[in-house]
């Protein structure tokens, strides 16, 4: 009875455009596909995809995309895999459904999936192998149910979503890839938690700043300028900044490297800084303040100590630039996703994060991010895990399909 009522509700909204029989058949296919989906999660997770080295996983995933019948499967210049499931109107703006190939874990990290009951443990398994496996399941389910969509669906696996990858894959998709002009909406499936929808893009500015000086013997050259002092002053200066309270805005001094030895005044010290906000104005203001703090710290050290062997300088390099923004809650894509989650018994609150959706949002293209599956935890940790308890896992994958079908039914000109 519950399934029948759900299918009736889906059919009763403009977002569905599918018959109850077809939707039921697609859902049944996902349920019957449970073991294969789990096997594909394991297989893909165990192909390492460290930062900037996603090629092996990409090659295998491209084969899998072809095997499920997707068309025009292509690995582009930066390593994204793009593919097409054609709709009836090839001229209409397409829906992108994406997941990312890369993980945060460096090359050499042991990755062996361990199963404990209904839980799978492995680095990267929920962020974002579950998204990759879900896309394959949705294509199989749509084909089994002979579901047609008016618009094309572009299934895309991106590179460089994590860390210093700086969204390079999705940036390329929207600036260089020939498909860019065809995109009308964008959905990123990232993570295993279904509750909630990310419609806000938390932007970030990340700097690597190298403080340089003449260096010298810690005893013999005592009294000369020290880049360590300018670096330390920059950190304390940053942490004296009061961030806005209207929209959450954050900063962090993150890593430090350099120096020669314990008995040497260093000639170079490098510090990395991270700043985040979903407000472009707040982020720009904070960036300006940090650069001012660095400049002031360098000037203060050059004034405070002897410069007979040289002066202190700082070289700030922008190593991460993720634009901030938001797809309005009133947008049909957001409304379609919210209605679908609510009908399926999930929370549909809106939130903000840093995902592949940041780029289309910044370009004015409606975009959201959500998860698929039955939940998990410990993302970005070696003991990352997902639940594969059959009933909630299947329901979470079915919900993802429902979101895709609701989204592709949105009428974009």
C-alpha positions in Angstrom: 0.0 0.0 0.0 2.8 2.4 0.9 4.5 1.8 -2.4 1.3 2.4 -4.4 0.6 5.7 -2.5 4.1 6.9 -3.1 3.9 6.2 -6.8 0.5 7.9 -7.0 2.0 10.9 -5.3 4.9 11.0 -7.7 2.6 10.8 -10.7 0.4 13.5 -9.3 3.2 16.1 -9.5 4.6 17.8 -12.6 8.0 16.5 -11.6 7.4 12.9 -12.3 6.1 12.5 -15.9 6.4 8.7 -15.5 3.7 6.1 -15.2 3.3 4.3 -11.8 4.0 1.0 -13.5 7.3 2.3 -14.9 8.4 3.8 -11.5 7.6 0.6 -9.7 9.5 -1.4 -12.2 12.5 0.9 -11.8 12.3 0.7 -8.0 12.1 -3.1 -8.2 15.1 -3.2 -10.4 17.1 -1.3 -7.8 16.0 -3.7 -5.1 16.9 -6.7 -7.2 20.2 -5.0 -8.0 21.3 -4.7 -4.3 24.1 -7.2 -4.4 25.5 -5.8 -7.6 25.4 -2.2 -6.3 27.3 -3.3 -3.2 29.9 -5.2 -5.3 30.4 -2.1 -7.5 30.9 0.1 -4.4 33.6 -2.3 -3.2 35.3 -2.7 -6.6 35.5 1.1 -7.2 36.6 1.9 -3.7 39.6 -0.5 -4.0 40.9 1.3 -7.1 42.9 4.2 -5.6 42.0 7.7 -6.7 44.4 10.0 -4.8 44.5 13.7 -5.5 45.5 14.4 -9.1 45.8 10.6 -9.8 42.3 9.5 -10.6 43.2 7.9 -14.0 43.0 4.2 -13.0 39.5 4.6 -11.4 38.4 6.8 -14.3 39.4 4.2 -16.9 37.5 1.4 -15.1 34.4 3.6 -14.5 34.3 4.6 -18.1 34.1 0.9 -19.0 31.3 0.5 -16.5 29.4 3.4 -18.0 29.7 1.9 -21.5 28.5 -1.5 -20.1 25.3 0.0 -18.8 24.5 1.5 -22.2 25.4 5.1 -21.7 26.3 6.9 -24.9 29.2 9.2 -25.9 31.3 8.1 -23.0 34.4 10.3 -23.1 37.3 11.1 -20.8 38.1 14.8 -21.3 41.3 16.8 -21.0 41.4 16.9 -17.2 40.1 13.4 -16.6 36.4 13.9 -16.2 34.2 11.1 -17.7 31.1 12.4 -19.5 28.3 10.4 -21.0 24.8 10.9 -22.3 21.4 9.2 -21.8 19.4 10.8 -24.6 16.0 12.3 -24.0 13.3 12.9 -26.5 14.2 16.6 -27.1 17.9 16.7 -27.9 17.8 20.5 -28.2 16.5 21.1 -24.6 19.0 22.0 -21.9 20.3 18.8 -20.2 20.4 17.8 -16.6 23.9 16.8 -15.3 24.0 14.1 -12.6 27.5 13.8 -11.2 29.7 12.2 -8.6 33.4 12.7 -8.0 36.2 10.1 -8.7 38.8 11.5 -6.3 39.4 10.9 -2.6 41.4 13.0 -0.1 43.8 10.1 0.7 47.4 10.4 -0.6 49.0 7.9 -2.9 50.1 4.7 -1.1 47.2 4.7 1.4 46.1 1.1 1.9 42.5 0.7 0.7 40.9 -2.6 1.4 37.2 -2.7 2.0 36.3 -4.5 5.2 32.8 -5.7 5.9 31.4 -6.0 9.4 27.8 -7.1 9.3 25.9 -4.5 7.3 28.7 -1.9 7.4 31.5 -1.4 4.9 34.7 0.3 6.0 37.3 1.8 3.8 38.9 5.3 3.0 36.7 7.1 0.4 33.9 4.6 0.4 31.2 7.2 1.2 33.0 10.1 -0.3 32.3 9.4 -3.0 32.3 5.8 -4.3 28.6 5.4 -3.3 27.7 8.2 -5.7 29.5 6.6 -8.6 27.9 3.2 -8.0 24.4 4.8 -7.6 24.6 6.4 -11.0 25.2 3.0 -12.6 22.2 1.6 -10.7 19.9 4.4 -11.9 20.8 3.9 -15.5 20.1 0.2 -15.3 16.8 0.9 -13.5 15.6 3.4 -16.1 16.5 1.1 -18.9 14.8 -1.9 -17.3 11.7 0.2 -16.9 12.0 1.7 -20.4 11.8 5.2 -18.8 12.1 8.0 -21.3 12.9 11.6 -20.3 12.2 14.7 -22.3 15.6 16.1 -21.6 19.0 14.5 -21.9 20.7 13.4 -18.7 24.5 13.8 -18.7 26.1 11.4 -16.3 29.4 12.8 -15.3 32.2 11.6 -13.0 34.5 14.5 -12.0 38.1 14.8 -10.9 39.5 17.2 -8.4 36.6 17.8 -6.1 38.6 17.3 -2.9 41.2 19.6 -1.3 43.7 21.2 -3.6 42.0 19.6 -6.5 40.1 22.9 -6.2 37.1 21.6 -8.2 39.3 21.5 -11.3 37.0 18.8 -12.9 33.8 20.7 -12.7 35.5 24.0 -13.5 36.7 22.4 -16.7 33.2 21.0 -17.4 31.7 24.5 -17.3 34.5 26.4 -19.1 36.2 24.1 -21.6 34.2 20.9 -22.1 32.1 21.0 -25.3 29.0 19.9 -23.3 29.0 23.2 -21.3 26.5 25.0 -23.4 24.0 22.1 -23.1 23.7 22.2 -19.3 20.5 23.5 -17.8 20.6 22.0 -14.3 23.2 20.2 -12.1 22.9 17.6 -9.4 26.0 16.3 -7.5 25.6 13.1 -5.5 28.3 13.3 -2.8 28.1 11.2 0.3 25.9 8.5 1.8 23.6 10.6 3.9 20.2 11.2 2.3 18.7 13.7 4.7 18.9 17.3 3.5 19.8 19.2 0.3 22.8 21.4 -0.2 21.7 24.4 -2.2 24.3 26.8 -0.9 27.9 26.8 -2.0 30.4 27.6 0.8 33.2 29.4 -1.0 36.9 29.3 0.0 40.1 31.1 -0.6 43.3 29.2 0.2 46.7 30.7 0.2 50.2 29.3 0.5 52.4 32.0 1.8 56.2 31.7 1.7 58.0 34.1 4.1 61.7 34.6 3.0 64.7 36.1 4.6 68.5 36.0 4.6 68.8 33.2 7.2 71.9 32.6 9.3 73.4 31.0 12.4 71.1 31.2 15.4 74.0 32.5 17.6 76.3 34.1 15.1 73.6 36.0 13.2 71.5 36.8 16.2 69.5 40.0 15.8 68.8 39.8 12.1 65.3 39.6 10.7 63.6 36.2 10.9 60.8 35.1 8.5 59.4 32.9 11.3 58.5 36.0 13.2 56.6 37.5 10.3 54.8 34.2 9.8 53.9 34.0 13.5 52.7 37.6 13.5 50.5 36.9 10.4 48.9 34.0 12.3 48.2 36.0 15.4 47.0 38.9 13.3 44.6 36.7 11.4 43.2 35.3 14.6 42.6 38.8 15.9 40.0 39.3 13.1 36.4 39.2 14.1 34.4 37.5 11.5 30.9 38.5 10.4 27.9 37.0 12.3 25.3 37.4 9.6 26.6 34.5 7.5 29.1 32.0 8.9 32.6 33.0 7.8 35.7 31.1 9.0 39.5 31.1 8.8 42.3 28.7 9.7 46.1 28.7 9.7 46.5 25.1 8.5 50.0 23.9 7.8 53.6 25.1 8.2 56.8 23.8 6.6 60.4 25.1 6.2 63.4 25.9 8.3 66.9 24.6 8.1 67.8 23.2 11.5 67.3 23.9 15.2 70.4 26.1 15.3 69.6 28.2 12.2 67.5 31.3 11.6 65.4 30.0 8.6 65.6 31.6 5.2 62.1 30.4 4.2 58.9 29.3 6.0 55.7 28.4 4.3 52.2 28.7 5.9 48.9 27.7 4.4 45.7 29.6 5.2 42.1 28.6 4.6 39.1 31.0 4.5 35.5 30.0 4.0 32.0 31.6 3.7 28.9 31.2 1.6 28.9 35.0 1.3 31.0 36.2 -1.6 31.3 39.6 0.0 32.3 38.3 3.4 34.9 36.0 1.8 36.4 38.9 -0.3 36.6 41.1 2.8 38.4 38.4 4.8 40.8 37.8 2.0 41.7 41.5 1.8 42.2 41.5 5.6 44.5 38.5 5.5 46.7 40.0 2.8 46.9 43.2 4.7 47.9 41.3 7.9 50.7 39.6 6.0 52.0 42.8 4.5 51.9 44.5 7.9 53.7 41.6 9.6 56.5 41.7 7.0 56.9 45.5 7.4 57.0 45.2 11.2 59.7 42.5 11.2 61.9 44.5 8.8 61.5 47.5 11.2 62.1 45.5 14.4 65.4 43.8 13.5 68.6 44.1 11.6 68.4 43.9 7.8 72.2 44.0 7.1 72.0 40.7 5.2 68.7 41.3 3.6 65.0 41.9 4.3 61.9 39.7 4.9 59.4 39.3 2.1 56.2 37.3 1.6 54.9 35.6 -1.5 51.2 34.8 -1.2 50.1 32.2 -3.8 46.3 31.5 -4.3 46.1 27.7 -4.2 42.3 27.3 -3.8 39.5 29.4 -5.1 36.0 28.0 -4.7 33.2 30.6 -5.5 30.4 31.0 -3.0 26.7 31.4 -3.8 23.3 29.8 -3.6 20.6 28.3 -5.7 17.4 30.0 -4.4 15.0 27.9 -2.4 12.3 29.0 -4.9 14.1 27.4 -7.9 12.1 24.5 -9.4 15.1 22.2 -9.1 15.3 22.8 -5.3 11.5 22.5 -4.9 11.4 19.2 -6.9 14.2 17.7 -4.8 12.6 18.9 -1.5 9.2 17.5 -2.5 10.7 14.1 -3.4 12.6 13.7 -0.2 9.6 14.7 1.9 7.4 12.2 0.1 10.0 9.5 0.7 10.2 10.2 4.4 13.5 12.1 4.5 14.4 15.5 5.9 14.5 18.1 3.2 16.1 21.0 5.0 18.4 23.2 2.9 22.0 23.8 3.8 25.4 24.9 2.5 28.7 23.1 1.9 31.6 23.1 -0.5 30.9 20.7 -3.4 31.1 20.5 -7.2 27.8 22.4 -7.2 29.7 25.6 -6.2 30.8 26.1 -9.8 27.4 26.0 -11.6 25.8 28.0 -8.8 28.4 30.7 -9.3 27.5 30.8 -13.0 23.8 31.1 -12.4 23.0 27.5 -13.3 20.7 25.8 -10.8 22.6 23.2 -8.8 22.2 21.1 -5.7 24.1 18.4 -3.9 22.7 15.5 -1.9 23.6 11.9 -0.9 22.5 8.4 -1.7 22.3 5.2 0.3 21.7 4.5 4.0 24.2 6.8 5.7 27.6 6.4 7.1 30.3 8.4 8.8 34.0 9.3 9.4 34.4 10.9 6.0 38.0 11.9 5.2 39.2 9.4 7.9 40.9 6.1 7.4 38.0 4.4 9.2 35.3 5.9 6.9 32.2 3.7 6.6 28.8 3.3 5.0 25.8 1.3 6.0 24.5 -1.3 3.5 21.6 -2.5 5.6 19.5 -3.7 2.7 16.1 -2.1 3.2 17.3 1.5 4.0 20.2 1.2 1.5 17.8 0.3 -1.4 15.4 3.0 -0.3 18.2 5.6 -0.4 19.2 4.6 -3.9 15.6 4.6 -5.0 15.2 8.1 -3.6 18.2 9.2 -5.6 16.5 8.0 -8.8 13.3 9.7 -7.8 15.2 13.0 -7.4 16.9 12.6 -10.8 13.5 11.9 -12.5 11.9 14.9 -10.7 14.8 17.1 -11.7 14.9 16.1 -15.4 11.2 16.8 -15.6 11.8 20.4 -14.7 11.0 22.5 -17.7 14.2 24.4 -18.7 14.0 26.3 -22.0 
